Amino acid sequence: MAPRRARKKAEGGASSNVFSMFDQSQIQEFKEAFTIMDQNRDGFIDKEDLRDTFAALGRINVKNEELEAMVKEAPGPINFTVFLTMFGEKLKGTDPEETILHAFKVFDTEGKGFVKADFIKEKLMTQADRFSEEEVKQMFAAFPPDVCGNLDYRNLCYVITHGEEKDM
């Protein structure tokens, strides 16, 4: 029988260390987020932890199905290593910030750093990988346009690629 590591590679398992995907400060931020979400402090995030986290953020009455779907995204119980791996996988497919910025700049002919939210909504719902109405609502809930209906795409791009808002 092959050694465990060789078996894992032969079975197609990932052999890279998830901790090498992030620098120390990023790992610390993920650890803080994990600790906040692990409401019962048992070292694992489960449905009840997610329910409590949503409640702490002001979202009450989250459906059981929604919580179950979130937990099912993990290959097993969600400890910190699994949590970090899941974020690594989500972030791995993200384009570099410059690529995303360039895509928005195509629509910002005056170079002001924002585009009309209605215009972006129409493009997202009619071009390429089309967004649903719900997906557009979610995006605008997370990144609301200003009072003039403008979307600050530079901040949006920063958050997509770094996971937090810039101090403006």
Secondary structure, 3 states (H helix, E strand, C coil): CCCHHHHHHHCCCCCCCHHHHCCHHHHHHHHHHHHHHCCCCCCCECHHHHHHHHHHCCCCCCCHHHHHHHHHCCCCCECHHHHHHHHHHHHHCCCCHHHHHHHHHCCCCCCCCEEEHHHHHHHHHHCCCCCCHHHHHHHHHHCCCCCCCEEEHHHHHHHHHHCCCCCC
